[in-house]
């Protein structure tokens, strides 16, 4: 991912302009009032899905939005909606009696949650924009918020979208085609999984005035076509003519972004594969037979691909008869040493002779049969 900061953010009201060019996702965050470009974020097509799925969404929601219902309830005054206030329980009414200091502290927590989410992924920008607008309204209208109900259900909705994107990668883009079914059958399986996720979210989230419903391949807003001058693409390194027509999209929410990218991925040749070390998906680039991703291994500077190369080297070595015979005999002698049947000096002597003979056998100076006879002889004597 590449992020290009252009100007400082001055107004909480922002929108995202999204387009795909040359298998690259381009997100432009724009100030709604001035139409000024704030920042540009760039991914290879499909990488935003990978990065989003890699996020521990439950942990992130625990640290940010799971408490948003209580936070927002504390910010809303009884004056904003007396009918709503009348229906509150005694515990809920106590929230409205907080001191200004306590309420401001809740305000800071919600603002911190927005900043944390924004730093995690571009997909959270629409949510953060809603939070920022709400906090802006709270400050502007002297601690009175007219509407906040949408934010109270975001945590579970984001978990649902996270799971649906994971299923999309599995059913539609896995190059190994683990789900050995026709595209039509896989589509039906994905829709079934999507429906199960929707049911789980609706059974668990608060604020059931509306239901969580992911309308697959349907978006609230339509595509638009805009001309971009040459300098528009200077940040991305795209090659283009002096004036270029691009199909752009202004998503209203994270569902729109997900559906837009699903459409683009289904129309592209981008494929994913599950890493044989960490089990996470990655985009196949370059050599199509790679089985490992470039993620760092925990507590190590090595990547899964580095580990894969080591495993491949060992597996190839083990296919050689000389190496196989030596490894088998080494394990046998090591066990004898461990159980006290031979001394360390005897073990070292055997190892020195065995390695010398192994190299001779590899060079053709000794037959494989003679090498095997030595290994089976248990000779612990150095020969001149």
N, C-alpha and C positions, 0 to 999 in steps of 0.2 A: 504494500500500500504506500502511496506517495501523497503527502499532504502539503499544500502550498498555501501559506497564510498570506492574505493580501492586505486587508485593512482591519483595524480593531472593530469589534462588534459594538455598535452604538445603540441599536434598538432591538428589543426582544422579538419583534415581529419579523420572522424570516421564512423563506420558502426554499425548496430544493429543486434545482433543475437537473434532470438526469438524462443522459444519452449514452449510447454504446457506439463506439467507432473502432474499427480494426481490432475486434475482440478485446476491447478495453472499456471498462465502466468509468464514466466521468460524472462526478457529483459536484455541483456548484451550489454553494450556500449563498443566497442572495437576500439582501435587505429589502423588505417589501415596500418601504416608503421611498427609499432613494434609488431602488433597483441597482444598488451597488454590489459588486461581487465581493464577498467576504473571504471565502476560501474555496479551493478546489481540491477534491480528494479523488484519487485514481486507483483503480484495481484492475488486474487482468480479469477478463470476463469469468465469473464464477467464483473468484477468490473471496468476494464479500460474503457469499454464502458459507464458504469454508471457515472464514474467520468468525462469523456469527455463530455457527454451530459449535465451534471450539470453545465458546464462552460457557462457563458454568452458570447457566441462567438462573437456577434456583438460588445459588449463593449470591449472585448479583442482585436479584430481587429482594432477598433478605436484607441486604445492605442498603437498599434504596427505596423501592416502591411498595413493599409489602405493608409498610406502616403509613402509606400515603393517605389511606382512608381516615385514620385517626388524626394525622397531621392537618388534613384539609378541614376536618370537622372542627378542629380547634380554631382554625382561621375564620370560619364562617360565623357571622354574628346572628343573633336571634332576630335582629332588625331586618336582615336580608330576606327572611321568609318565616313569618310568624306561624303559619300553618305547619310548616315543617318542624319548627321548634316545639310546637305543642305535642308532636308525636314522639319526641325524643324521650329516652329513658332518663332516670335521674343521673346515671353515670355519664350519659352523653351530654346532659345539660351542664354538668360540672365543667366540661371542657370550655364552655362559653364564658365561664366566670374566671378564666385564667387572667393573671395580670398581664399588662402590656409586655413586661420583660419576658414572661414565660411564652407568650404568643410569638414574640420576635425570635425567641430561641427555636421554636418550631419552624418558623419561617426560614431561618438559617439552615436547619436540617434539610428542608425540602430543596432549598437552593443548592446545597452541597450534593444532594442526590442527583440533581439535574446536571451538575458539572461532572460528576463521576460517570454518569451514563454517556454524556457527550464525548468523553475521552475514550470510551470503550469501543464505540462503533458508530458509523454513519447511520445505521438503521434506527438508532435511538434519537436522532435529531428531531423528527416530528413530535415525539413524546416530550423531549426537553423543551421544544418551542412552546408546547401547550403549558408546561409548568412555568416557563419564563413569562408567558403572557398572563397567567393567573397571578403570579407574584407581582407583576407590573400593575395589574388591575387592583390588587390588594393595597399596594402603596399609593396609587393614584386616587383611589376612591375612599381613602381614609378607613382602611381595615374592613372594607365591605366587599365581598365577592359574590357576584351574581350567579355564577355557574361553575361547578367543579366536579360534577358527578362522573364525567368521562375519565378523569384521572384515577378515580378510585378502583377502576377495573383493569387498569393497564398492566399490572403485574402479572395476572393470570393470562391476559391476552398475549403478552409477549412470550410467556412460556409456551402457549399454544402455537404461536407462529414459529417459534424456535423448533418445536417438535415436527411441525409440518414441513419445514424446509429440510430437516434431516431425512424425513421420509421421501421427499421429492428426489433428493440426491440418490437415495438407495434404489428407488423404483425406476427412475428415468435416465440416470446418467452414469451408472456403474458400468464401466467398459467390460468388466469380467462377467457381467450379466448373470449374477448369482441367482436372481429370480428368473429361472429359465422358463419364461412364458412369453407369449406374443405381446406386442406393444398394447393391444387392446385389453388383454387380461391384466397386464401390469397397471394400466390406467385404472381399471376397476378396483384393483387391490389398493392403489394409492387413495382413491376416493373413499374406500372403506376405512382405511387408517385415518384419513382426515376426519371422517365423521366420528370415529371413536375418540379422537383428540378433542374435537368440539364438545362432545358429551361430557368428557372428563372436566374440561375447563368450566362449562356451564354448571356442573354439579358442585364445583368447589369455590368459585369466586363469589365475592360479595356484589351487591348492587345488580340485581337481576332485572332492571328495567328494560334492558336490551340483552340479546343473546350474542355470544361469540360465534361468528359465522365467517369462515374463510371462503369467499367466493372465488374458487380456482379459475384463473385466467380471465377474471373480470375485474375491472378497475373503475374507480369513481370518476376519474378524469380521463380525457381523451388525449391521444398523441397530438403534438403540434409540430409544424415544420418551421424552422428559423434559419436564416442565413447568418453564418458566422464569418467574420473577416479572418484573414490569415493569422493575425496575432492571437486570436482566440485559442489556437492550439499550440502556441509556442511553449506552454508549460508542460504539455504532454509529449512533445517530440513527434507529433503526427506529421506525416507528409501530406500536403494538400495544396490545392490551387488557391488563387487569390481570394476567392469567395466560395464558400461551401455551404450546401444545404444540409442540415442535420435534422433528424427526427428526434425531437426532444419530448420529455414527459415531466409534468409537474405533479408529483405524488402528493396526495392529501394525508397519507398515513403510511405506516410500515407495511400494511397489507398491499397497498398499491405498489410499493417498491418491490416486494417479494413477487407479486404477479408479473410485473414488468420484466424482471430478470428471468423468471421461469419461461416466459414467452421467448425471450432472446436466447436462452440456453437450449430450448427445444428446437429452435431454428438454426442453431450453430452446430459445429462439430466438436465442441468442448466436452471432454469426458473426464470422469472422476474414477479413482480407484481407492480401495481401502488399503492403507499401509499395513504390511505384514508384521510390523513391529508394534506400533502404538494402536493400530486398529482404527485410526481416524482417516477421513477422506482427504484426498489431495488431487489437484489437477494434473493430468498427464501432459507433460511437455517434453519436447526433444525425443528421446528414445521412448517408444511406446511400450516397451517391455519392462520398464522400471517398476519395482514393487515396493519401494520405500519412499517416504516423504522427506522433506528437509527440516522438519521440526527438531528442536533441540531435545535430547534425552534429559530427563530430570537429573539434577546434580551432576551434569556433565557438559562439556563443550562440544561433544560429538552429536551428530544428527542420526536419525533413523537410517538415512542413506549410508552414512559411514559404517554403522553397525551391519547393514545389509551387505556391504562390500566385504567386511571381515568374515561374515557367515559364508558368503559365496566362495571366498578364497579357501576357507577351511573345508567346505564341502567338496570343492574341486580337488583339494589335496587328498582328502580321504578316499577319493575314487582311484588314486594311484595305488597299485598293489604294494610297492615298496613302503609307502607311507602307512598304509593300512597294517602291514605286518609289524612295523616298528611301533606304532601306537598301541596295538594289542599287547605286544611283549612288554612295553614300557609300563602299562597299567598293571600287568602281572607282577613285575619286579617291584613296582611301587607298593603294591599290596603286601608283598613279602617283607619289605622294609617296615611298613606300618605295623605289622603283627610280630616283628622281632625275629623273623626267620633268617634275615641277612643283616649285615652291618651296613652303616652308611658308606664305609670305604668300599665294600663289595659292590654296593649299588652304583657308586660313582664310577668304579672301574668298568662295570658292565655298560654303563651309559656311554663312556668314552669310546669303547670298542664298537658298540652298536651304531653310534653315529658315524664313525669312520667307515664301517662296512655299508651303512645306508648310502653314503655319498658315492662309494665305489660302485655299488649296485646301480645307482641312478646314472652313473657315467658309463655303464656297460663293462666295467673292469671286474665285475663279480656277477655270477648268475643269481637269479632270484631264489633258486633252490638252495644254493650254498648259504645265502643270507638267512633263509628261513631255518636251515639246519643249525646255524650258530645261535639264533634266537631261542631255539628249543633246547640247546645244549646246556644252558645255565652255566656258561664259562665265565668265572669271575677273575680270570688271570690275564694280566697284560702280557702280550707277546711281543718280543723284539722283532 
